[in-house]
Amino acid sequence: MDYYTAMSWGGLESSDAYKKLPNKTAIEKIIKNERYARSDAKSTKCP
C-alpha cells in the first residue's frame, strides 16, 4: 500500500472497513510514525 494511502486511514481505525484490511500493522506503523514525528516519518515536524 502506498505510504500516503496508508496515512489516509488515520482516524478511521475503529471503522469496519479498516478492521477488514489485511495489512493493519503496516498502516498503524505509518500512522504512528507521522502522528508522533518519529524518525521513520516522511514529513517534517511543524514549528
N, C-alpha and C positions, 0 to 999 in steps of 0.2 A: 504494500500500500504506500502511496506517495506520502511524504512527510507532512505536507500541508493538508492533505485529505484526512490524515490521522488526527491532526490538530483540530479539524472541524468537528470532531466528536466530543471535544471538551465541553462539559456542561450537560452532556447527554448520556452520561454513564448509567443513569438509572432507567433509561428508556428500554423498551422491549427490543427495538431494533439493535441497539448496542449490545444487549445481552446475548443476541444471537450470533454476533460476529465471532469468527474462529480465531482472530488474532488480537484479542483484547489486551493481552500482556504487552505486546509491542506498542499498541496505541497508548496504553496507560503510561508507559515509559516516556514516550514522546511528549505527552501532555504534561507530565510532571517535570520533565526537563525544562520546558518553556515556562510553566507556572512558577517554578522556584528558581529560575535563572541558573540552572546547573551548567556545568562545563560542556555538556553534550548538546546544549540548546543551540539552535541556528540563529536565533535573534540576538540583539544586544539589549542589555538592561536599560530601561527608561531612567532618566535622571530624577 
